[in-house]
Amino acid sequence: MSTTESPAIERAGACLVAGGKYHDIDFARRELLRLLAEHPHVRTQVSATFEDTAALDGCRFLVSYTCDVRPSERAQRALRSWVEGGGRWLALHGTNSALDLPRPDGVESPRCFPAFAETLGSQFIAHPPIAPYRVEPAEPDHWLVAGIDPFTTDDELYLMEHADRDALQPLLCTRWRGEAAGFAESDWTSGPGEHLVQYLRPLGDGAVLYNTLGHCRGHWDMFPLRDYYPKVERCSWNLGEYYELLRRAIRWGLGAAS
């Protein structure tokens, strides 16, 4: 291409934050980079934490797949400001989690980053043992989920706390009540039986798109709690529906409206 030619499509900067505990982060990182690479004009910077806030300056789109990665107050302020300024953030699975373990009464979820959780629209509290559950569209006409029939996934069912549930636009949901064995806050037998699986959280000129699905774990991902984990878990990563949701979410992150 000569210097006088205009590109057919402009370069788009993206940031991927993939890091944390108890998950096969290498697998998730690889799959997300592969999906981002379906858009040749996207150039992706990869980090393991949220602390490289300077990277956001040239970034149109942020994707995060983390577990118990706790941003500093400085990073929390920068993330919120970036979203309010028009950034789009696809937050996946354990991005909203903080875990203290082991504890005698189970895994605790400390409310240690309220500003971060408020920006995301949720904080993870617990999940029941992995088992199949049904995911249904909450707004079937929205293009991010339109045409995706209800499906069953074998994944972690996220039980979350919302600072302002009314500020969220539900896209996918599930229904469940019961005991979240292994967590300090284990009793979910009463209260709302509907739980969000995917939602939009508008914020200023930007938005967060949160999808709780996508647990994954390999044999060596529970270290140092366990030297070897007997079962490889891929959960929703085994489903075509999940990849379709991710592809649409990436298009959304790059500015698509349908």
HULIN-V11645 format. One record per residue. N is the residue number from 1. SS is DSSP state (hx for helix, st for strand, lp for the rest). NEAR is the number of other ideal C-beta (glycine too) atoms within 8 Angstrom. Layout:
# HULIN-V11645
N|SS|NEAR  N|SS|NEAR
This chain:
# HULIN-V11645
1|lp|3  2|lp|4  3|lp|3  4|lp|3  5|lp|6  6|lp|3  7|lp|8  8|lp|3  9|lp|4  10|lp|5  11|lp|6  12|st|11  13|st|12  14|st|16  15|st|14  16|st|16  17|st|15  18|st|13  19|st|9  20|st|11  21|lp|6  22|lp|10  23|lp|14  24|lp|10  25|hx|13  26|hx|7  27|hx|11  28|hx|16  29|hx|12  30|hx|8  31|hx|9  32|hx|14  33|hx|11  34|hx|8  35|hx|11  36|hx|13  37|lp|8  38|lp|7  39|lp|9  40|lp|4  41|lp|9  42|st|12  43|st|8  44|st|10  45|st|11  46|st|10  47|st|13  48|lp|8  49|lp|10  50|lp|13  51|lp|8  52|lp|8  53|hx|11  54|hx|5  55|hx|10  56|hx|12  57|hx|5  58|hx|5  59|lp|13  60|lp|10  61|st|16  62|st|16  63|st|15  64|st|13  65|st|16  66|st|13  67|st|12  68|lp|11  69|lp|12  70|lp|8  71|lp|12  72|lp|8  73|hx|7  74|hx|7  75|hx|12  76|hx|14  77|hx|9  78|hx|10  79|hx|16  80|hx|11  81|hx|8  82|hx|13  83|hx|16  84|hx|10  85|lp|9  86|lp|8  87|lp|12  88|st|16  89|st|15  90|st|14  91|st|11  92|st|15  93|hx|13  94|hx|12  95|hx|12  96|hx|12  97|lp|11  98|lp|12  99|lp|11  100|st|8  101|lp|7  102|lp|5  103|lp|9  104|lp|4  105|lp|5  106|lp|10  107|st|12  108|st|12  109|lp|15  110|lp|6  111|lp|9  112|lp|5  113|lp|11  114|hx|7  115|hx|10  116|hx|12  117|hx|14  118|hx|9  119|hx|13  120|hx|13  121|lp|14  122|lp|13  123|st|13  124|st|13  125|st|9  126|st|13  127|st|11  128|lp|12  129|lp|6  130|lp|9  131|st|7  132|st|6  133|st|10  134|st|9  135|st|13  136|st|8  137|st|11  138|lp|10  139|lp|9  140|lp|6  141|lp|4  142|lp|10  143|lp|7  144|lp|12  145|lp|15  146|lp|9  147|lp|4  148|lp|9  149|lp|4  150|lp|7  151|st|9  152|st|8  153|st|13  154|st|9  155|st|11  156|lp|9  157|lp|11  158|st|9  159|st|11  160|st|12  161|st|8  162|lp|9  163|lp|7  164|lp|8  165|hx|5  166|hx|4  167|hx|7  168|lp|13  169|st|9  170|st|10  171|st|13  172|st|15  173|st|11  174|st|12  175|st|8  176|lp|10  177|lp|8  178|st|7  179|st|8  180|lp|13  181|lp|8  182|lp|7  183|st|13  184|lp|10  185|lp|9  186|lp|11  187|st|7  188|st|13  189|lp|6  190|lp|5  191|lp|5  192|lp|4  193|lp|7  194|st|7  195|st|13  196|st|15  197|st|12  198|st|14  199|st|14  200|st|11  201|st|14  202|st|8  203|st|10  204|lp|8  205|lp|5  206|st|14  207|st|10  208|st|14  209|st|16  210|st|16  211|st|15  212|lp|12  213|lp|15  214|lp|14  215|lp|12  216|lp|12  217|st|12  218|lp|10  219|lp|7  220|lp|8  221|lp|11  222|lp|8  223|lp|7  224|lp|3  225|lp|7  226|lp|6  227|lp|5  228|lp|6  229|lp|10  230|lp|4  231|lp|5  232|lp|7  233|st|8  234|lp|7  235|hx|14  236|hx|12  237|hx|11  238|hx|7  239|lp|9  240|hx|5  241|hx|11  242|hx|13  243|hx|9  244|hx|9  245|hx|15  246|hx|11  247|hx|10  248|hx|11  249|hx|12  250|hx|15  251|hx|8  252|hx|12  253|hx|15  254|lp|13  255|lp|7  256|lp|6  257|lp|4  258|lp|3
